[in-house]
Amino acid sequence: MHSLIRSNIARIINIMAWALLMSTLILTESTVYAADKKQLKIEQLSLNRSVAYFGEEISARVTVNAQAALRKKTLRLRYYLDEKQIGTQTLTEFDPAGNAHSVFNFSDAEEGRFVFRVVLDIEGEKIQADEV
């Protein structure tokens, strides 16, 4: 009888130890995931055309996402053709999900070929920028 009680107590302690270990692992994994998630992210970038001829206007539509703590700061989009910065925009209005939308119009370079980049950062702060 005593050995049966001891074996049941040992099983209960073993189950409780596994439950504690699993909850610790789950908590650790969710903490690591939260740390890896970017605070600023360019969710979508689309251009109204992929080819433009000698000065035709191109529209770039950008959707960005920012964590709640960053939405009150000065978020900045910088636009580049090759290495030359061609414009900047400040984002101030976010929807409840933390997304902001922007449209930027520019003309194609005379050469007709370029690499277009968008960089999202916070003005005056050292935070990892997102780039597309």
C-alpha positions in Angstrom: 0.0 0.0 0.0 2.8 2.4 0.9 4.7 1.6 -2.3 1.6 2.4 -4.3 1.1 5.8 -2.6 4.8 6.5 -3.1 4.6 5.6 -6.8 1.6 7.8 -7.3 3.3 10.7 -5.5 6.4 10.2 -7.7 4.2 10.3 -10.8 2.4 13.5 -9.7 5.7 15.2 -9.0 7.1 14.0 -12.4 4.0 15.4 -14.2 4.3 18.7 -12.4 8.0 18.9 -13.3 7.2 18.3 -17.0 4.4 20.9 -16.9 6.8 23.5 -15.4 9.5 22.7 -17.9 7.1 22.9 -20.9 5.6 26.3 -19.7 9.2 27.6 -19.2 10.1 26.5 -22.8 6.9 28.1 -24.2 7.6 31.4 -22.4 11.2 31.4 -23.6 10.2 30.7 -27.2 7.6 33.5 -27.2 10.1 36.0 -25.7 12.7 35.1 -28.4 10.0 35.5 -31.1 9.0 39.0 -29.8 12.6 40.1 -29.7 13.1 38.9 -33.4 10.1 40.8 -34.7 11.0 44.0 -36.4 9.7 47.2 -34.9 9.5 48.9 -38.3 8.6 47.1 -41.4 7.7 47.9 -45.0 4.8 45.6 -45.6 4.2 46.3 -49.2 5.8 48.3 -52.1 4.2 48.5 -55.5 4.9 50.6 -58.6 2.2 51.5 -61.1 4.6 50.5 -63.9 7.8 48.5 -64.2 9.0 50.3 -67.3 8.8 54.0 -68.0 10.1 56.0 -70.9 12.1 59.2 -70.6 10.5 61.2 -67.9 7.2 59.4 -67.5 5.8 59.6 -64.0 5.9 56.5 -61.8 3.8 56.1 -58.6 5.2 54.1 -55.7 2.6 52.9 -53.1 4.1 52.0 -49.8 2.4 50.4 -46.8 4.5 50.3 -43.5 3.8 48.8 -40.1 5.1 50.2 -36.8 4.7 49.0 -33.2 2.5 51.1 -31.0 5.4 52.7 -29.1 6.9 54.0 -32.3 3.8 55.6 -33.9 4.2 58.9 -32.1 7.8 59.3 -33.3 8.8 60.8 -36.7 8.9 57.9 -39.1 10.6 58.7 -42.3 10.5 57.1 -45.8 13.5 57.9 -48.0 13.3 57.1 -51.7 16.4 56.4 -53.9 17.1 56.0 -57.6 20.3 54.1 -57.7 22.4 55.8 -54.9 20.8 59.3 -55.3 18.1 60.2 -52.8 15.1 61.6 -54.7 12.7 62.3 -51.9 11.5 61.9 -48.3 8.2 61.6 -46.6 7.1 61.7 -43.0 4.5 59.2 -41.7 2.1 60.4 -39.1 -1.2 58.7 -39.5 -1.6 55.0 -38.6 -4.7 52.8 -38.6 -5.6 50.8 -35.5 -3.5 47.8 -36.8 -0.4 50.1 -37.0 -0.3 50.5 -40.8 0.4 53.7 -42.6 0.0 54.2 -46.4 1.9 56.5 -48.6 2.1 57.4 -52.3 5.3 58.9 -53.9 5.4 60.1 -57.5 8.7 60.5 -59.4 9.9 60.5 -63.0 12.2 58.0 -64.6 15.8 59.0 -65.1 16.9 60.0 -68.6 18.9 56.8 -69.0 15.7 54.8 -68.5 17.2 52.2 -66.2 17.5 52.5 -62.4 17.3 50.7 -59.1 14.5 52.0 -57.0 14.8 51.6 -53.2 12.8 52.7 -50.2 14.2 53.0 -46.7 12.0 53.3 -43.5 13.6 54.6 -40.3 13.0 57.0 -37.4 14.4 60.4 -37.8 17.3 61.1 -35.4 17.3 57.6 -33.8 19.6 54.6 -34.1 17.1 51.8 -34.9 17.4 49.1 -37.5 15.9 50.5 -40.7 13.9 48.4 -43.1 14.7 48.6 -46.8 13.1 47.3 -49.9 
